Amino acid sequence: MCKDETLHEVLAGRIGGKAQTVLDSTVKCKACGHVHHVLLKGDKPVEVPVIISWIDESEQSKASFDPEDVLSVDDEFMCGDLPVLITSIESKGARVKRAKASDITAIWGKKFEKVRVHFSITRQGKSFSEVVDAVPDEEFSVGDILKVGNHDIVIHSIKIKEKALRRGGAQARDIVRIYAKIIRRSDY
């Protein structure tokens, strides 16, 4: 009635359909209050198998997508309550970088609620490795002083995919490796 595209409140309705999702409902315009009947049709979501990895374990699940959604390697999505980062996509018998959901045979991903940050720590000319679990958005910066394992360290370099950082910082999701030195703290 108000000749404008506005929000509507669904008063009653039902969802059905086999080939398509059909929403048959009575709605009320939030702008002018007019009550009317609508019939909306849309493509049914497709279920795609998802193999989710974390460290040495994998589990199978399924995720629903709109058939026209385009998914790419390094995209993030929610699989149930779990954030997942896509590491590989299979479509039409081949591994691809991106594909429409309707063409995807399987998605490989890793849990993305935490990421593993690898450290190379130097003490008196000898290096050893440590791994720290961090939230993907956690930032590490050159000059940060941290406790890793039993050691107090200072970060002197951060390797990301494109380059090495000698100043500034990066989010845990982008870090390939952090280089650090052990520091001694004196008690006052």
Rosetta blueprint (number, residue, H / E / L):
1 M L
2 C L
3 K L
4 D L
5 E L
6 T L
7 L L
8 H E
9 E E
10 V E
11 L E
12 A E
13 G E
14 R E
15 I E
16 G E
17 G L
18 K L
19 A L
20 Q E
21 T E
22 V E
23 L E
24 D E
25 S E
26 T E
27 V E
28 K E
29 C E
30 K L
31 A L
32 C L
33 G L
34 H L
35 V E
36 H E
37 H E
38 V E
39 L E
40 L E
41 K E
42 G E
43 D E
44 K L
45 P L
46 V E
47 E E
48 V E
49 P E
50 V E
51 I E
52 I E
53 S E
54 W E
55 I L
56 D L
57 E E
58 S E
59 E E
60 Q E
61 S E
62 K E
63 A E
64 S E
65 F E
66 D L
67 P L
68 E L
69 D L
70 V E
71 L E
72 S E
73 V L
74 D L
75 D L
76 E E
77 F E
78 M E
79 C E
80 G L
81 D L
82 L E
83 P E
84 V E
85 L E
86 I E
87 T E
88 S E
89 I E
90 E E
91 S E
92 K L
93 G L
94 A E
95 R E
96 V E
97 K L
98 R E
99 A E
100 K E
101 A H
102 S H
103 D H
104 I E
105 T E
106 A E
107 I E
108 W E
109 G E
110 K E
111 K E
112 F L
113 E L
114 K L
115 V E
116 R E
117 V E
118 H E
119 F E
120 S E
121 I E
122 T E
123 R E
124 Q L
125 G L
126 K E
127 S E
128 F E
129 S E
130 E E
131 V E
132 V E
133 D E
134 A E
135 V L
136 P L
137 D L
138 E L
139 E E
140 F E
141 S E
142 V L
143 G L
144 D L
145 I E
146 L E
147 K E
148 V E
149 G L
150 N L
151 H E
152 D E
153 I E
154 V E
155 I E
156 H E
157 S E
158 I E
159 K E
160 I E
161 K L
162 E L
163 K L
164 A E
165 L E
166 R L
167 R L
168 G L
169 G E
170 A E
171 Q E
172 A H
173 R H
174 D H
175 I E
176 V E
177 R E
178 I E
179 Y E
180 A E
181 K E
182 I E
183 I L
184 R L
185 R L
186 S L
187 D L
188 Y L
